[in-house]
Amino acid sequence: MLLEDQVIAVTGAGHGMGRAYAAAIVDHGGRVGAIDIDTGRLDSLARELGDRCIPIARDLAIEGDAAIRELIDRAGKIDGLINNAAAFRVESFTEHSMDSFDLIVGVNLRERMQASGVIGAPEITYMTPVREAIVWDRELPAFMLSHSVADFDRWLVGYDGAADLQAAKGIVGHAANRSIDDPNLAIIYHQAESFDTLRAFLADDDLKAKMQEAGVTSAPEVQFVTGGWAKLYG
């Protein structure tokens, strides 16, 4: 069968679409880790699906990671995840209480991140996009680079002037951003068909000369990543 010996977690499994997902997983030979805050619904689901259903009663707003760990402890593994649970309240944004806000963010964002394997606190940089020509339709090797500049507007002229060099060296997608917290911090994103191409570009003497002419004042901080359409939670 399609899901023979597979263990699939489903959040919000007690009712609606989550319950339908859980039943379909069992119908196709899998075991379902049914995660829901409502113990009554979970008990009903477990009676319906039998021993191929592993009910896990957890509050996903604060226990998303614990729910996944419990499933792995009880089933021995996890092969897939359907992030079905969501929280929504019909209220004006200005009328949301902190409890309501915590519930919505906890279930709709924090739980999805934790269940998808995020184990550390996020590092957030607030920035203003100033140039964008990113390839979105597929994953590509990329780097994120930041460095300080003497004058951002002067640097941006130099960045625009390096377009031909970027293309000649294999850069197929790019973006430039300005930090909100530090207006003279430039944050650049470049894509290429291979990481070797990106590394060669960063080591290029012509690029280093153009960076110096544009007023770069610090060594670059570089992180290599993959980017494109697939970088989504859930």
Steps between C-alpha positions, in 0.01 A plus 500: 500500500604859440585583863591153628708527820506882478428718806335830411420773752184703452437811711141595569405138434192486716251647254445643154778468242744369762271209581462426128879503455541260793245256358659513155845423641368190676303397189827505303687281748668759717492586867383846598628709787175684571580824684220714643418697812153343530527165682138410431549530125824304521334218692227483237756495220705226668191283538418555134849428361624238744859430595642669192404832660736644763304773682707783648320764705708818493446876487687591183524866595761404761575128452563448129851365551389278789224350284746396231744359757219298659403357164860396425529343847179300453531408132879481470516739207314759294489491120278796421304791642174669401481841669122527500429675832419871491354761733283790388289759677267750336623813674644832396879500527480788751256301712711185534596417857849371569351156571333503159819619330709233675253230394501603133878541477562187705286269289538659156871587510696368800349151485568468128861607543563264792322207338707557185823465698594853608695464828640848561370852537484691169744779420307779331641784292261777402580644160369708211521336154663726243570258213335164423543260209483164679432170324192369685390205288761249620756441772846638424829525688525845654681711754393769746770764547511807721761772534523859615539784251612860536194636318212275395386709204853509361532125555172434318629681191803271508278195549294592195820557304613144570201343320706397197764344724232305690357360178841415356593310816185289504271688740144428384297659780569775749357741755638791700359629828569775750494426871240700692701491823827602329440706181860441388472121513440339160348152483540317168353178365646332191400177322695285254479151353767364737674584825834486315381786280404704807832437672692594185298820473580600858870436440509698175752787499277721283218465753731590787613810312142611434407446865790718607405772249141493626613572855473165678656546843482155661576140416191320368307253711382221270256211543441246224139382466255359249207717404193517279147372501548221758595716796162488672379369837220250508 
